[in-house]
Amino acid sequence: MFSWCSYCQKYLGEFAPYDQHNISHGICKQCHDGKVVFNREKIQKSKEIAVLFAQMGEAVKKKDFAFIKTQYEKLIALSVSNSDIFSGIYQPLLYEIGKLWENREVTVAEEHEVTSTIEALVDLGFKGIPNVENLRNSSKPMVMISSTSQNQHILGLRLIEHWLCEKGIENRIIVPGMPEDEFLSLAQKLKPPVVGLSVALPTPEVKRTLTKLVQQARGARVIIGGRFIREYMPNDLPAGITLCNNILDLSDVLIQSKLLAS
């Protein structure tokens, strides 16, 4: 389930059951502490967001992928930020199309069409970020994340890249992935405070790479994320690894590393 604040229209993250991709409305701490309750206008906006989300989900199931593009401006008009749109709406749509593909209800070509549609919308979102070209692909990144060489699902990292740029954090997001040895060499050269991998499958090579990252970290935070991260148990990973299921987990890591204000 994906939670949204009913009042300020912020994405609050995921919670169990993780295989259901519906929106549930709650209230964030800021709105709760500010007693922003019973605001009919904001509640109505949340209802409209939920309706749009449901319509987009149905469009995926009906293979009406062009419909997704038409909703972006509507969400912006409802004062939903790009980061919240990407994390709280596009991400569950990607989960949904992935589940349909696994059940053989859509073809590979149709899955790629959804991915391409959302990727185009992400590219559109980058254009509105000040100084974006200096923040992306930085030579002195605060955050460096690569997909593993086996991971073909790279759009999640593009969403993270957009979020980091929107927060003004210099980053190096590497998609598609590079061989593990090259990634380790680059991490050692650039020495980012936060470094990690987006993992598709828990292979022995991935565990070796993570072990080496921790060994050469020298105080850096080492993170791991990706679609199959929930298949890991903590004792399956080398000590010193932080699990990041979503952007909110990454946000916590950056706050703890004093790279982002709380």
C-alpha positions as CSV (number, residue, x, y, z in Angstrom):
1,M,0.0,0.0,0.0
2,F,1.1,3.6,-0.7
3,S,0.3,6.2,1.9
4,W,-0.4,9.9,1.2
5,C,-1.0,12.8,3.6
6,S,-4.6,13.8,3.2
7,Y,-3.8,17.4,3.9
8,C,-0.5,18.5,2.2
9,Q,-0.5,15.9,-0.6
10,K,2.8,14.4,0.3
11,Y,3.8,10.8,-0.4
12,L,4.4,9.1,3.0
13,G,5.9,5.8,1.8
14,E,4.9,2.1,1.6
15,F,3.5,-0.2,4.2
16,A,2.3,-3.8,4.3
17,P,0.8,-5.5,2.4
18,Y,3.5,-4.6,-0.1
19,D,1.9,-6.6,-3.0
20,Q,-1.1,-4.2,-3.0
21,H,-0.5,-1.0,-4.9
22,N,-3.5,1.1,-3.7
23,I,-3.4,4.5,-2.1
24,S,-4.3,4.9,1.6
25,H,-4.7,8.4,3.1
26,G,-3.2,9.4,6.4
27,I,-1.6,12.5,7.9
28,C,2.1,13.5,8.1
29,K,3.7,14.7,11.3
30,Q,3.9,18.3,10.1
31,C,0.2,18.5,9.4
32,H,-0.7,16.7,12.6
33,D,1.5,19.0,14.7
34,G,0.1,22.0,12.9
35,K,-3.5,20.7,13.5
36,V,-4.3,21.0,9.8
37,V,-7.4,18.9,10.0
38,F,-11.0,19.1,8.6
39,N,-9.8,21.2,5.7
40,R,-12.4,20.3,3.1
41,E,-10.5,21.8,0.2
42,K,-7.4,19.7,0.9
43,I,-9.4,16.6,1.6
44,Q,-11.1,17.1,-1.8
45,K,-7.7,17.4,-3.5
46,S,-6.7,14.1,-1.9
47,K,-9.8,12.5,-3.2
48,E,-9.0,13.8,-6.7
49,I,-5.5,12.4,-6.5
50,A,-6.8,9.0,-5.5
51,V,-9.3,9.0,-8.4
52,L,-6.5,9.9,-10.9
53,F,-4.3,7.2,-9.4
54,A,-7.1,4.6,-9.7
55,Q,-7.7,5.7,-13.3
56,M,-4.0,5.4,-14.2
57,G,-3.9,1.9,-12.7
58,E,-7.0,0.9,-14.7
59,A,-5.4,2.3,-17.8
60,V,-2.4,0.1,-17.3
61,K,-4.6,-3.0,-17.0
62,K,-6.6,-1.9,-20.1
63,K,-3.3,-1.3,-21.9
64,D,-4.3,2.4,-22.5
65,F,-0.8,3.6,-21.9
66,A,-1.3,6.9,-23.6
67,F,-3.7,7.9,-20.9
68,I,-0.9,8.0,-18.3
69,K,0.7,10.9,-20.2
70,T,-2.5,13.0,-20.1
71,Q,-2.6,13.0,-16.3
72,Y,0.7,14.6,-15.5
73,E,-0.5,18.2,-15.9
74,K,-3.6,17.4,-13.8
75,L,-1.4,16.2,-10.9
76,I,0.8,19.3,-11.1
77,A,-2.4,21.4,-11.0
78,L,-3.3,19.7,-7.8
79,S,0.0,20.9,-6.3
80,V,1.6,17.4,-6.2
81,S,5.4,17.6,-6.5
82,N,7.3,15.7,-9.1
83,S,9.0,13.6,-6.4
84,D,5.7,12.6,-5.0
85,I,4.2,11.9,-8.4
86,F,7.2,9.7,-9.3
87,S,7.5,7.9,-6.0
88,G,3.9,7.6,-5.0
89,I,2.2,7.1,-8.4
90,Y,4.6,6.1,-11.1
91,Q,6.5,3.6,-8.9
92,P,3.4,1.6,-8.0
93,L,2.4,1.6,-11.7
94,L,5.7,0.1,-12.5
95,Y,5.1,-2.6,-9.9
96,E,1.7,-3.2,-11.3
97,I,2.9,-3.6,-14.9
98,G,5.7,-5.9,-13.6
99,K,3.2,-8.1,-11.9
100,L,1.0,-8.2,-15.0
101,W,4.1,-9.3,-17.0
102,E,5.0,-12.0,-14.5
103,N,1.4,-13.3,-14.9
104,R,1.8,-13.1,-18.7
105,E,-1.1,-10.7,-18.9
106,V,1.0,-8.2,-20.9
107,T,3.9,-8.7,-23.4
108,V,7.5,-7.5,-23.0
109,A,6.7,-4.9,-25.6
110,E,3.7,-3.6,-23.6
111,E,5.8,-3.5,-20.4
112,H,8.5,-1.5,-22.3
113,E,5.8,0.9,-23.6
114,V,4.7,1.7,-20.0
115,T,8.3,2.1,-18.9
116,S,9.1,4.4,-21.9
117,T,6.0,6.5,-21.2
118,I,7.0,7.1,-17.6
119,E,10.7,7.6,-18.5
120,A,9.6,10.4,-20.9
121,L,7.6,12.0,-18.0
122,V,10.7,11.8,-15.7
123,D,12.8,13.5,-18.4
124,L,10.2,16.2,-18.6
125,G,10.5,16.7,-14.8
126,F,14.3,17.1,-15.0
127,K,13.8,20.2,-17.1
128,G,12.3,22.2,-14.3
129,I,15.2,21.7,-11.8
130,P,17.7,24.6,-11.4
131,N,21.3,23.7,-12.1
132,V,20.3,20.1,-12.9
133,E,23.2,19.4,-15.3
134,N,25.8,20.2,-12.5
135,L,23.9,18.0,-10.0
136,R,23.7,15.0,-12.3
137,N,26.7,12.9,-13.2
138,S,28.8,14.9,-10.7
139,S,32.6,14.4,-10.4
140,K,32.2,15.0,-6.6
141,P,29.0,13.1,-5.8
142,M,27.5,13.0,-2.4
143,V,25.5,9.9,-3.5
144,M,26.6,7.3,-6.0
145,I,24.4,4.4,-6.9
146,S,24.7,1.9,-9.7
147,S,22.4,-0.8,-10.9
148,T,24.1,-4.2,-11.0
149,S,25.1,-5.5,-14.4
150,Q,22.2,-8.0,-14.3
151,N,19.6,-5.4,-13.4
152,Q,17.6,-4.3,-16.4
153,H,15.0,-2.4,-14.3
154,I,16.6,1.0,-14.2
155,L,13.7,3.4,-14.0
156,G,13.6,3.3,-10.2
157,L,17.2,4.7,-10.2
158,R,16.1,7.5,-12.6
159,L,13.4,8.4,-10.1
160,I,16.0,8.6,-7.3
161,E,18.3,10.7,-9.5
162,H,15.4,13.2,-10.1
163,W,14.7,13.3,-6.4
164,L,18.3,13.9,-5.5
165,C,18.6,16.7,-8.0
166,E,15.3,18.3,-6.8
167,K,16.9,18.3,-3.3
168,G,20.1,19.9,-4.7
169,I,22.3,16.9,-3.9
170,E,25.2,16.2,-6.3
171,N,25.0,12.6,-7.5
172,R,26.3,9.9,-9.8
173,I,23.5,7.5,-10.8
174,I,24.9,4.8,-13.1
175,V,22.4,3.2,-15.5
176,P,22.6,0.8,-17.1
177,G,25.0,-0.9,-14.6
178,M,28.7,-1.4,-15.0
179,P,30.8,-4.5,-14.1
180,E,31.3,-4.8,-10.4
181,D,35.0,-4.3,-10.5
182,E,34.7,-1.1,-12.5
183,F,32.1,0.2,-10.0
184,L,34.3,-0.6,-7.1
185,S,37.2,1.3,-8.7
186,L,35.0,4.3,-9.4
187,A,33.7,4.4,-5.9
188,Q,37.2,4.3,-4.5
189,K,38.2,7.1,-6.8
190,L,35.2,9.4,-6.1
191,K,34.8,8.5,-2.4
192,P,31.1,9.5,-2.1
193,P,29.7,9.7,1.5
194,V,26.8,7.4,0.4
195,V,27.4,4.6,-2.1
196,G,25.2,1.7,-3.1
197,L,23.7,-0.8,-5.5
198,S,20.3,-1.4,-7.0
199,V,19.9,-5.2,-7.1
200,A,17.7,-7.4,-9.3
201,L,18.9,-10.8,-8.1
202,P,20.9,-11.7,-5.0
203,T,23.9,-13.3,-6.7
204,P,27.2,-14.3,-5.1
205,E,28.9,-11.5,-7.1
206,V,26.6,-8.9,-5.5
207,K,27.5,-10.1,-2.0
208,R,31.2,-9.9,-2.8
209,T,30.8,-6.4,-4.2
210,L,28.9,-5.3,-1.1
211,T,31.6,-6.8,1.1
212,K,34.3,-4.9,-0.8
213,L,32.3,-1.7,-0.6
214,V,32.1,-1.9,3.1
215,Q,35.8,-2.7,3.4
216,Q,36.8,0.3,1.4
217,A,34.0,2.6,2.7
218,R,36.1,4.6,5.2
219,G,33.1,6.0,7.0
220,A,30.8,6.1,3.9
221,R,27.3,4.7,4.2
222,V,26.8,1.6,2.0
223,I,23.2,1.0,0.9
224,I,21.4,-1.6,-1.2
225,G,18.0,-1.3,-2.8
226,G,16.0,-2.6,-5.8
227,R,12.9,-4.5,-6.7
228,F,14.0,-7.8,-5.1
229,I,15.4,-6.3,-1.9
230,R,12.7,-7.8,0.2
231,E,14.0,-11.3,-0.6
232,Y,17.1,-10.5,1.5
233,M,17.2,-11.3,5.2
234,P,19.5,-9.1,7.2
235,N,21.8,-12.0,8.0
236,D,22.2,-12.7,4.3
237,L,24.1,-9.4,3.9
238,P,27.5,-8.3,5.0
239,A,27.6,-6.3,8.2
240,G,27.4,-2.5,7.6
241,I,24.8,-2.5,4.8
242,T,21.7,-0.3,5.0
243,L,18.6,-1.5,3.3
244,C,16.8,1.1,1.3
245,N,13.3,0.0,0.1
246,N,12.3,3.4,-1.2
247,I,13.2,7.1,-1.3
248,L,12.0,7.7,2.3
249,D,14.6,5.2,3.5
250,L,17.3,7.0,1.4
251,S,16.1,10.3,2.9
252,D,16.7,8.9,6.4
253,V,20.2,7.8,5.4
254,L,21.0,11.3,4.0
255,I,19.7,13.0,7.1
256,Q,21.8,10.8,9.3
257,S,24.8,11.5,7.1
258,K,24.0,15.3,7.4
259,L,23.6,15.6,3.7
260,L,20.0,16.6,3.9
261,A,18.1,18.7,6.5
262,S,15.4,16.9,8.4
